[in-house]
């Protein structure tokens, strides 16, 4: 099943008067393909190494139209089982990130998550710094491993990396394959995570996070981060689980039933990804 996201908007706003929004940048996904001036598409077939996102995932991230495409104003990422293995990987999916980065603000992502065995959608922010992961930091806006829960948090430090996060349980009535708003607010003092406007986790930056850093809040202070979107297949987060052809056929069945018929524009203007920056 597809991981669907509609439009990305960068706005400036006054924290105490958020209704005063100024559009700075937007990505409406109106074209026939992902804008190469805005997005970097990871292609592990071309680089010659499918590294499994460092958690043993079973897919290669590739630049194929069937894995990454625009459908009537939607960005759709779809996982597939390939006929032949490449670099010992049987599955393909896609991973993209913005070529620009931002420091502080509010990111809002309106997305419909895929439902299918061992699929893991991720929306995150990673540092533009060339330092080794996770020394440069990573902000997980949201990930999901096919449960009624969202996982959000931060990665930092090294040897070993440190993860600090929160699992947010959803009600049985909440369907993640419908559109919801996922958001993180990031300032030099703290980060807060939201689901459909409800805050469920806060991480404070008013202290030194580990001995690897000198400044309070480092590596999440004063440096820009890029937006990252990915759909992974399997890996260490799905222990003792296996995929067979019936599981992946279910992915295809869902996709083909919903693919060309999805009218993403009907969701506008309330489906989007926004970046709001605190005005000074």
Helices and strands as residue ranges (DSSP letters): E 3-6, E 8-14, E 17-27, E 39-41, H 44-47, G 52-54, E 59-61, E 68-71, E 74-77, E 80-86, E 89-93, E 95-98, E 105-112, E 119-127, E 138-144, E 149-156, E 162-169, E 180-186, E 190-195, E 198-204, E 225-233, H 245-258, G 264-267, E 273-278
